[in-house]
Amino acid sequence: MTKEEIQEFKETIKKTIIPIVQNMTEEQIRNIIEIVEKEHTNLPKGFGEMLYEQIIVMKYKQ
């Protein structure tokens, strides 16, 4: 990914996912990501873990 794509990805997480996960536990977040990964087998390997890490960093950064 380019720097611009990474920044856009982070902005998308901040705008769409963070408001939803603010009141969720880390376990709940991980469970949802696992469900999405199972339903979307075309996602790149490691995408869910990377997404989880970004969500946790952004959630506690605010």
PDB file with SEQRES, HELIX, SHEET and CRYST1 records, atoms N, CA, C and O in Angstrom:
SEQRES   1 A   62  MET THR LYS GLU GLU ILE GLN GLU PHE LYS GLU THR ILE          
SEQRES   2 A   62  LYS LYS THR ILE ILE PRO ILE VAL GLN ASN MET THR GLU          
SEQRES   3 A   62  GLU GLN ILE ARG ASN ILE ILE GLU ILE VAL GLU LYS GLU          
SEQRES   4 A   62  HIS THR ASN LEU PRO LYS GLY PHE GLY GLU MET LEU TYR          
SEQRES   5 A   62  GLU GLN ILE ILE VAL MET LYS TYR LYS GLN                      
HELIX    1 AA1 LYS A    3  THR A   12  1                                  10    
HELIX    2 AA2 ILE A   13  ILE A   17  3                                   5    
HELIX    3 AA3 ILE A   18  VAL A   21  1                                   4    
HELIX    4 AA4 GLU A   26  GLU A   39  1                                  14    
HELIX    5 AA5 PHE A   47  LYS A   61  1                                  15    
CRYST1    1.000    1.000    1.000  90.00  90.00  90.00 P 1           1          
ATOM      1  N   MET A   1       0.839  -1.182   0.000  1.00  0.00           N  
ATOM      2  CA  MET A   1       0.000   0.000   0.000  1.00  0.00           C  
ATOM      3  C   MET A   1       0.884   1.244   0.000  1.00  0.00           C  
ATOM      4  O   MET A   1       1.950   1.276   0.614  1.00  0.00           O  
ATOM      5  N   THR A   2       0.417   2.246  -0.694  1.00  0.00           N  
ATOM      6  CA  THR A   2       1.137   3.518  -0.687  1.00  0.00           C  
ATOM      7  C   THR A   2       0.816   4.273   0.601  1.00  0.00           C  
ATOM      8  O   THR A   2      -0.113   3.915   1.326  1.00  0.00           O  
ATOM      9  N   LYS A   3       1.583   5.306   0.874  1.00  0.00           N  
ATOM     10  CA  LYS A   3       1.334   6.123   2.070  1.00  0.00           C  
ATOM     11  C   LYS A   3      -0.056   6.735   2.034  1.00  0.00           C  
ATOM     12  O   LYS A   3      -0.727   6.841   3.060  1.00  0.00           O  
ATOM     13  N   GLU A   4      -0.477   7.134   0.852  1.00  0.00           N  
ATOM     14  CA  GLU A   4      -1.808   7.727   0.704  1.00  0.00           C  
ATOM     15  C   GLU A   4      -2.899   6.699   0.987  1.00  0.00           C  
ATOM     16  O   GLU A   4      -3.893   7.008   1.644  1.00  0.00           O  
ATOM     17  N   GLU A   5      -2.713   5.487   0.493  1.00  0.00           N  
ATOM     18  CA  GLU A   5      -3.695   4.420   0.729  1.00  0.00           C  
ATOM     19  C   GLU A   5      -3.769   4.055   2.205  1.00  0.00           C  
ATOM     20  O   GLU A   5      -4.850   3.801   2.734  1.00  0.00           O  
ATOM     21  N   ILE A   6      -2.628   4.032   2.859  1.00  0.00           N  
ATOM     22  CA  ILE A   6      -2.594   3.736   4.294  1.00  0.00           C  
ATOM     23  C   ILE A   6      -3.333   4.817   5.065  1.00  0.00           C  
ATOM     24  O   ILE A   6      -4.120   4.517   5.962  1.00  0.00           O  
ATOM     25  N   GLN A   7      -3.083   6.066   4.719  1.00  0.00           N  
ATOM     26  CA  GLN A   7      -3.756   7.177   5.397  1.00  0.00           C  
ATOM     27  C   GLN A   7      -5.263   7.129   5.165  1.00  0.00           C  
ATOM     28  O   GLN A   7      -6.044   7.361   6.088  1.00  0.00           O  
ATOM     29  N   GLU A   8      -5.667   6.830   3.945  1.00  0.00           N  
ATOM     30  CA  GLU A   8      -7.092   6.719   3.635  1.00  0.00           C  
ATOM     31  C   GLU A   8      -7.732   5.575   4.415  1.00  0.00           C  
ATOM     32  O   GLU A   8      -8.849   5.708   4.914  1.00  0.00           O  
ATOM     33  N   PHE A   9      -7.026   4.453   4.519  1.00  0.00           N  
ATOM     34  CA  PHE A   9      -7.509   3.297   5.278  1.00  0.00           C  
ATOM     35  C   PHE A   9      -7.712   3.675   6.744  1.00  0.00           C  
ATOM     36  O   PHE A   9      -8.735   3.334   7.340  1.00  0.00           O  
ATOM     37  N   LYS A  10      -6.747   4.372   7.320  1.00  0.00           N  
ATOM     38  CA  LYS A  10      -6.849   4.786   8.726  1.00  0.00           C  
ATOM     39  C   LYS A  10      -8.006   5.765   8.933  1.00  0.00           C  
ATOM     40  O   LYS A  10      -8.716   5.690   9.935  1.00  0.00           O  
ATOM     41  N   GLU A  11      -8.191   6.674   7.988  1.00  0.00           N  
ATOM     42  CA  GLU A  11      -9.298   7.625   8.089  1.00  0.00           C  
ATOM     43  C   GLU A  11     -10.647   6.906   8.016  1.00  0.00           C  
ATOM     44  O   GLU A  11     -11.589   7.263   8.724  1.00  0.00           O  
ATOM     45  N   THR A  12     -10.731   5.901   7.161  1.00  0.00           N  
ATOM     46  CA  THR A  12     -11.965   5.114   7.041  1.00  0.00           C  
ATOM     47  C   THR A  12     -12.262   4.404   8.351  1.00  0.00           C  
ATOM     48  O   THR A  12     -13.407   4.386   8.805  1.00  0.00           O  
ATOM     49  N   ILE A  13     -11.241   3.820   8.961  1.00  0.00           N  
ATOM     50  CA  ILE A  13     -11.415   3.153  10.259  1.00  0.00           C  
ATOM     51  C   ILE A  13     -11.909   4.167  11.285  1.00  0.00           C  
ATOM     52  O   ILE A  13     -12.855   3.905  12.027  1.00  0.00           O  
ATOM     53  N   LYS A  14     -11.259   5.320  11.318  1.00  0.00           N  
ATOM     54  CA  LYS A  14     -11.602   6.349  12.304  1.00  0.00           C  
ATOM     55  C   LYS A  14     -13.049   6.816  12.157  1.00  0.00           C  
ATOM     56  O   LYS A  14     -13.748   7.012  13.152  1.00  0.00           O  
ATOM     57  N   LYS A  15     -13.492   6.991  10.922  1.00  0.00           N  
ATOM     58  CA  LYS A  15     -14.841   7.519  10.679  1.00  0.00           C  
ATOM     59  C   LYS A  15     -15.939   6.467  10.814  1.00  0.00           C  
ATOM     60  O   LYS A  15     -17.035   6.777  11.282  1.00  0.00           O  
ATOM     61  N   THR A  16     -15.660   5.233  10.411  1.00  0.00           N  
ATOM     62  CA  THR A  16     -16.733   4.236  10.335  1.00  0.00           C  
ATOM     63  C   THR A  16     -16.713   3.186  11.434  1.00  0.00           C  
ATOM     64  O   THR A  16     -17.772   2.731  11.868  1.00  0.00           O  
ATOM     65  N   ILE A  17     -15.547   2.798  11.886  1.00  0.00           N  
ATOM     66  CA  ILE A  17     -15.471   1.681  12.834  1.00  0.00           C  
ATOM     67  C   ILE A  17     -15.326   2.159  14.278  1.00  0.00           C  
ATOM     68  O   ILE A  17     -15.990   1.629  15.170  1.00  0.00           O  
ATOM     69  N   ILE A  18     -14.480   3.139  14.517  1.00  0.00           N  
ATOM     70  CA  ILE A  18     -14.215   3.593  15.889  1.00  0.00           C  
ATOM     71  C   ILE A  18     -15.481   4.024  16.632  1.00  0.00           C  
ATOM     72  O   ILE A  18     -15.635   3.665  17.799  1.00  0.00           O  
ATOM     73  N   PRO A  19     -16.389   4.775  16.012  1.00  0.00           N  
ATOM     74  CA  PRO A  19     -17.606   5.133  16.752  1.00  0.00           C  
ATOM     75  C   PRO A  19     -18.410   3.906  17.213  1.00  0.00           C  
ATOM     76  O   PRO A  19     -19.083   3.957  18.243  1.00  0.00           O  
ATOM     77  N   ILE A  20     -18.340   2.831  16.469  1.00  0.00           N  
ATOM     78  CA  ILE A  20     -19.080   1.619  16.815  1.00  0.00           C  
ATOM     79  C   ILE A  20     -18.390   0.838  17.930  1.00  0.00           C  
ATOM     80  O   ILE A  20     -19.055   0.311  18.821  1.00  0.00           O  
ATOM     81  N   VAL A  21     -17.069   0.761  17.886  1.00  0.00           N  
ATOM     82  CA  VAL A  21     -16.346  -0.093  18.836  1.00  0.00           C  
ATOM     83  C   VAL A  21     -15.983   0.603  20.145  1.00  0.00           C  
ATOM     84  O   VAL A  21     -15.440  -0.032  21.049  1.00  0.00           O  
ATOM     85  N   GLN A  22     -16.272   1.886  20.259  1.00  0.00           N  
ATOM     86  CA  GLN A  22     -15.911   2.615  21.473  1.00  0.00           C  
ATOM     87  C   GLN A  22     -16.389   1.935  22.749  1.00  0.00           C  
ATOM     88  O   GLN A  22     -15.686   1.951  23.760  1.00  0.00           O  
ATOM     89  N   ASN A  23     -17.566   1.344  22.713  1.00  0.00           N  
ATOM     90  CA  ASN A  23     -18.128   0.734  23.915  1.00  0.00           C  
ATOM     91  C   ASN A  23     -18.063  -0.794  23.883  1.00  0.00           C  
ATOM     92  O   ASN A  23     -18.780  -1.466  24.626  1.00  0.00           O  
ATOM     93  N   MET A  24     -17.211  -1.334  23.030  1.00  0.00           N  
ATOM     94  CA  MET A  24     -17.065  -2.789  22.934  1.00  0.00           C  
ATOM     95  C   MET A  24     -15.769  -3.219  23.608  1.00  0.00           C  
ATOM     96  O   MET A  24     -14.813  -2.449  23.698  1.00  0.00           O  
ATOM     97  N   THR A  25     -15.755  -4.462  24.079  1.00  0.00           N  
ATOM     98  CA  THR A  25     -14.526  -5.007  24.641  1.00  0.00           C  
ATOM     99  C   THR A  25     -13.617  -5.468  23.506  1.00  0.00           C  
ATOM    100  O   THR A  25     -14.051  -5.618  22.364  1.00  0.00           O  
ATOM    101  N   GLU A  26     -12.357  -5.689  23.839  1.00  0.00           N  
ATOM    102  CA  GLU A  26     -11.403  -6.179  22.841  1.00  0.00           C  
ATOM    103  C   GLU A  26     -11.834  -7.553  22.320  1.00  0.00           C  
ATOM    104  O   GLU A  26     -11.666  -7.858  21.139  1.00  0.00           O  
ATOM    105  N   GLU A  27     -12.382  -8.364  23.198  1.00  0.00           N  
ATOM    106  CA  GLU A  27     -12.849  -9.693  22.790  1.00  0.00           C  
ATOM    107  C   GLU A  27     -14.006  -9.585  21.793  1.00  0.00           C  
ATOM    108  O   GLU A  27     -14.046 -10.326  20.811  1.00  0.00           O  
ATOM    109  N   GLN A  28     -14.931  -8.684  22.035  1.00  0.00           N  
ATOM    110  CA  GLN A  28     -16.046  -8.489  21.110  1.00  0.00           C  
ATOM    111  C   GLN A  28     -15.552  -8.034  19.740  1.00  0.00           C  
ATOM    112  O   GLN A  28     -16.034  -8.500  18.707  1.00  0.00           O  
ATOM    113  N   ILE A  29     -14.593  -7.125  19.747  1.00  0.00           N  
ATOM    114  CA  ILE A  29     -14.030  -6.640  18.482  1.00  0.00           C  
ATOM    115  C   ILE A  29     -13.369  -7.783  17.732  1.00  0.00           C  
ATOM    116  O   ILE A  29     -13.587  -7.950  16.532  1.00  0.00           O  
ATOM    117  N   ARG A  30     -12.566  -8.566  18.429  1.00  0.00           N  
ATOM    118  CA  ARG A  30     -11.867  -9.693  17.802  1.00  0.00           C  
ATOM    119  C   ARG A  30     -12.870 -10.695  17.245  1.00  0.00           C  
ATOM    120  O   ARG A  30     -12.671 -11.214  16.146  1.00  0.00           O  
ATOM    121  N   ASN A  31     -13.933 -10.976  17.973  1.00  0.00           N  
ATOM    122  CA  ASN A  31     -14.944 -11.932  17.512  1.00  0.00           C  
ATOM    123  C   ASN A  31     -15.617 -11.462  16.221  1.00  0.00           C  
ATOM    124  O   ASN A  31     -15.845 -12.260  15.312  1.00  0.00           O  
ATOM    125  N   ILE A  32     -15.927 -10.195  16.144  1.00  0.00           N  
ATOM    126  CA  ILE A  32     -16.548  -9.658  14.926  1.00  0.00           C  
ATOM    127  C   ILE A  32     -15.598  -9.767  13.740  1.00  0.00           C  
ATOM    128  O   ILE A  32     -16.010 -10.145  12.643  1.00  0.00           O  
ATOM    129  N   ILE A  33     -14.341  -9.440  13.957  1.00  0.00           N  
ATOM    130  CA  ILE A  33     -13.357  -9.537  12.876  1.00  0.00           C  
ATOM    131  C   ILE A  33     -13.218 -10.985  12.414  1.00  0.00           C  
ATOM    132  O   ILE A  33     -13.113 -11.238  11.213  1.00  0.00           O  
ATOM    133  N   GLU A  34     -13.215 -11.927  13.335  1.00  0.00           N  
ATOM    134  CA  GLU A  34     -13.117 -13.347  12.971  1.00  0.00           C  
ATOM    135  C   GLU A  34     -14.318 -13.789  12.139  1.00  0.00           C  
ATOM    136  O   GLU A  34     -14.168 -14.541  11.176  1.00  0.00           O  
ATOM    137  N   ILE A  35     -15.493 -13.327  12.508  1.00  0.00           N  
ATOM    138  CA  ILE A  35     -16.705 -13.666  11.746  1.00  0.00           C  
ATOM    139  C   ILE A  35     -16.604 -13.107  10.322  1.00  0.00           C  
ATOM    140  O   ILE A  35     -16.912 -13.798   9.351  1.00  0.00           O  
ATOM    141  N   VAL A  36     -16.175 -11.865  10.213  1.00  0.00           N  
ATOM    142  CA  VAL A  36     -16.041 -11.240   8.893  1.00  0.00           C  
ATOM    143  C   VAL A  36     -15.012 -11.991   8.048  1.00  0.00           C  
ATOM    144  O   VAL A  36     -15.226 -12.210   6.855  1.00  0.00           O  
ATOM    145  N   GLU A  37     -13.898 -12.383   8.666  1.00  0.00           N  
ATOM    146  CA  GLU A  37     -12.875 -13.126   7.921  1.00  0.00           C  
ATOM    147  C   GLU A  37     -13.405 -14.463   7.415  1.00  0.00           C  
ATOM    148  O   GLU A  37     -13.089 -14.875   6.299  1.00  0.00           O  
ATOM    149  N   LYS A  38     -14.206 -15.136   8.227  1.00  0.00           N  
ATOM    150  CA  LYS A  38     -14.773 -16.425   7.809  1.00  0.00           C  
ATOM    151  C   LYS A  38     -15.754 -16.244   6.656  1.00  0.00           C  
ATOM    152  O   LYS A  38     -15.819 -17.085   5.759  1.00  0.00           O  
ATOM    153  N   GLU A  39     -16.509 -15.162   6.672  1.00  0.00           N  
ATOM    154  CA  GLU A  39     -17.501 -14.907   5.630  1.00  0.00           C  
ATOM    155  C   GLU A  39     -16.881 -14.349   4.350  1.00  0.00           C  
ATOM    156  O   GLU A  39     -17.490 -14.428   3.283  1.00  0.00           O  
ATOM    157  N   HIS A  40     -15.685 -13.791   4.446  1.00  0.00           N  
ATOM    158  CA  HIS A  40     -15.019 -13.179   3.291  1.00  0.00           C  
ATOM    159  C   HIS A  40     -13.642 -13.820   3.125  1.00  0.00           C  
ATOM    160  O   HIS A  40     -12.624 -13.243   3.509  1.00  0.00           O  
ATOM    161  N   THR A  41     -13.627 -14.995   2.559  1.00  0.00           N  
ATOM    162  CA  THR A  41     -12.386 -15.756   2.421  1.00  0.00           C  
ATOM    163  C   THR A  41     -11.408 -15.120   1.434  1.00  0.00           C  
ATOM    164  O   THR A  41     -10.253 -15.538   1.354  1.00  0.00           O  
ATOM    165  N   ASN A  42     -11.852 -14.124   0.690  1.00  0.00           N  
ATOM    166  CA  ASN A  42     -10.974 -13.461  -0.272  1.00  0.00           C  
ATOM    167  C   ASN A  42     -10.104 -12.370   0.357  1.00  0.00           C  
ATOM    168  O   ASN A  42      -9.274 -11.776  -0.331  1.00  0.00           O  
ATOM    169  N   LEU A  43     -10.280 -12.100   1.649  1.00  0.00           N  
ATOM    170  CA  LEU A  43      -9.438 -11.110   2.316  1.00  0.00           C  
ATOM    171  C   LEU A  43      -8.012 -11.639   2.406  1.00  0.00           C  
ATOM    172  O   LEU A  43      -7.810 -12.842   2.577  1.00  0.00           O  
ATOM    173  N   PRO A  44      -7.034 -10.770   2.295  1.00  0.00           N  
ATOM    174  CA  PRO A  44      -5.634 -11.212   2.382  1.00  0.00           C  
ATOM    175  C   PRO A  44      -5.324 -11.804   3.756  1.00  0.00           C  
ATOM    176  O   PRO A  44      -5.883 -11.382   4.768  1.00  0.00           O  
ATOM    177  N   LYS A  45      -4.438 -12.775   3.772  1.00  0.00           N  
ATOM    178  CA  LYS A  45      -4.021 -13.388   5.037  1.00  0.00           C  
ATOM    179  C   LYS A  45      -3.396 -12.310   5.929  1.00  0.00           C  
ATOM    180  O   LYS A  45      -2.561 -11.527   5.477  1.00  0.00           O  
ATOM    181  N   GLY A  46      -3.803 -12.280   7.175  1.00  0.00           N  
ATOM    182  CA  GLY A  46      -3.290 -11.302   8.121  1.00  0.00           C  
ATOM    183  C   GLY A  46      -4.067  -9.997   8.164  1.00  0.00           C  
ATOM    184  O   GLY A  46      -3.779  -9.137   8.996  1.00  0.00           O  
ATOM    185  N   PHE A  47      -5.042  -9.834   7.287  1.00  0.00           N  
ATOM    186  CA  PHE A  47      -5.804  -8.588   7.246  1.00  0.00           C  
ATOM    187  C   PHE A  47      -6.548  -8.354   8.561  1.00  0.00           C  
ATOM    188  O   PHE A  47      -6.545  -7.242   9.090  1.00  0.00           O  
ATOM    189  N   GLY A  48      -7.177  -9.392   9.080  1.00  0.00           N  
ATOM    190  CA  GLY A  48      -7.956  -9.254  10.310  1.00  0.00           C  
ATOM    191  C   GLY A  48      -7.103  -8.826  11.490  1.00  0.00           C  
ATOM    192  O   GLY A  48      -7.514  -7.978  12.282  1.00  0.00           O  
ATOM    193  N   GLU A  49      -5.922  -9.405  11.609  1.00  0.00           N  
ATOM    194  CA  GLU A  49      -5.025  -9.056  12.711  1.00  0.00           C  
ATOM    195  C   GLU A  49      -4.548  -7.608  12.574  1.00  0.00           C  
ATOM    196  O   GLU A  49      -4.473  -6.876  13.562  1.00  0.00           O  
ATOM    197  N   MET A  50      -4.230  -7.208  11.361  1.00  0.00           N  
ATOM    198  CA  MET A  50      -3.798  -5.840  11.111  1.00  0.00           C  
ATOM    199  C   MET A  50      -4.931  -4.855  11.423  1.00  0.00           C  
ATOM    200  O   MET A  50      -4.705  -3.802  12.019  1.00  0.00           O  
ATOM    201  N   LEU A  51      -6.136  -5.209  11.017  1.00  0.00           N  
ATOM    202  CA  LEU A  51      -7.287  -4.357  11.287  1.00  0.00           C  
ATOM    203  C   LEU A  51      -7.531  -4.257  12.792  1.00  0.00           C  
ATOM    204  O   LEU A  51      -7.779  -3.170  13.314  1.00  0.00           O  
ATOM    205  N   TYR A  52      -7.460  -5.385  13.482  1.00  0.00           N  
ATOM    206  CA  TYR A  52      -7.656  -5.402  14.932  1.00  0.00           C  
ATOM    207  C   TYR A  52      -6.642  -4.483  15.618  1.00  0.00           C  
ATOM    208  O   TYR A  52      -7.006  -3.694  16.489  1.00  0.00           O  
ATOM    209  N   GLU A  53      -5.384  -4.586  15.227  1.00  0.00           N  
ATOM    210  CA  GLU A  53      -4.344  -3.756  15.834  1.00  0.00           C  
ATOM    211  C   GLU A  53      -4.624  -2.273  15.608  1.00  0.00           C  
ATOM    212  O   GLU A  53      -4.483  -1.463  16.524  1.00  0.00           O  
ATOM    213  N   GLN A  54      -5.018  -1.924  14.394  1.00  0.00           N  
ATOM    214  CA  GLN A  54      -5.317  -0.524  14.091  1.00  0.00           C  
ATOM    215  C   GLN A  54      -6.498  -0.023  14.916  1.00  0.00           C  
ATOM    216  O   GLN A  54      -6.475   1.096  15.428  1.00  0.00           O  
ATOM    217  N   ILE A  55      -7.520  -0.848  15.041  1.00  0.00           N  
ATOM    218  CA  ILE A  55      -8.705  -0.467  15.816  1.00  0.00           C  
ATOM    219  C   ILE A  55      -8.339  -0.236  17.261  1.00  0.00           C  
ATOM    220  O   ILE A  55      -8.746   0.764  17.852  1.00  0.00           O  
ATOM    221  N   ILE A  56      -7.576  -1.148  17.843  1.00  0.00           N  
ATOM    222  CA  ILE A  56      -7.204  -1.021  19.264  1.00  0.00           C  
ATOM    223  C   ILE A  56      -6.362   0.231  19.486  1.00  0.00           C  
ATOM    224  O   ILE A  56      -6.594   0.975  20.440  1.00  0.00           O  
ATOM    225  N   VAL A  57      -5.392   0.467  18.618  1.00  0.00           N  
ATOM    226  CA  VAL A  57      -4.564   1.675  18.754  1.00  0.00           C  
ATOM    227  C   VAL A  57      -5.415   2.928  18.691  1.00  0.00           C  
ATOM    228  O   VAL A  57      -5.267   3.828  19.517  1.00  0.00           O  
ATOM    229  N   MET A  58      -6.312   2.987  17.709  1.00  0.00           N  
ATOM    230  CA  MET A  58      -7.135   4.178  17.547  1.00  0.00           C  
ATOM    231  C   MET A  58      -8.160   4.319  18.669  1.00  0.00           C  
ATOM    232  O   MET A  58      -8.454   5.430  19.110  1.00  0.00           O  
ATOM    233  N   LYS A  59      -8.695   3.207  19.122  1.00  0.00           N  
ATOM    234  CA  LYS A  59      -9.703   3.248  20.187  1.00  0.00           C  
ATOM    235  C   LYS A  59      -9.120   3.850  21.458  1.00  0.00           C  
ATOM    236  O   LYS A  59      -9.754   4.698  22.085  1.00  0.00           O  
ATOM    237  N   TYR A  60      -7.937   3.429  21.840  1.00  0.00           N  
ATOM    238  CA  TYR A  60      -7.351   3.899  23.092  1.00  0.00           C  
ATOM    239  C   TYR A  60      -6.569   5.201  22.941  1.00  0.00           C  
ATOM    240  O   TYR A  60      -6.206   5.829  23.935  1.00  0.00           O  
ATOM    241  N   LYS A  61      -6.318   5.595  21.727  1.00  0.00           N  
ATOM    242  CA  LYS A  61      -5.610   6.842  21.450  1.00  0.00           C  
ATOM    243  C   LYS A  61      -6.517   8.042  21.691  1.00  0.00           C  
ATOM    244  O   LYS A  61      -6.043   9.115  22.065  1.00  0.00           O  
ATOM    245  N   GLN A  62      -7.802   7.868  21.482  1.00  0.00           N  
ATOM    246  CA  GLN A  62      -8.750   8.985  21.600  1.00  0.00           C  
ATOM    247  C   GLN A  62      -9.000   9.356  23.033  1.00  0.00           C  
ATOM    248  O   GLN A  62      -9.772  10.275  23.307  1.00  0.00           O  
TER     249      GLN A  62                                                      
END                                                                             
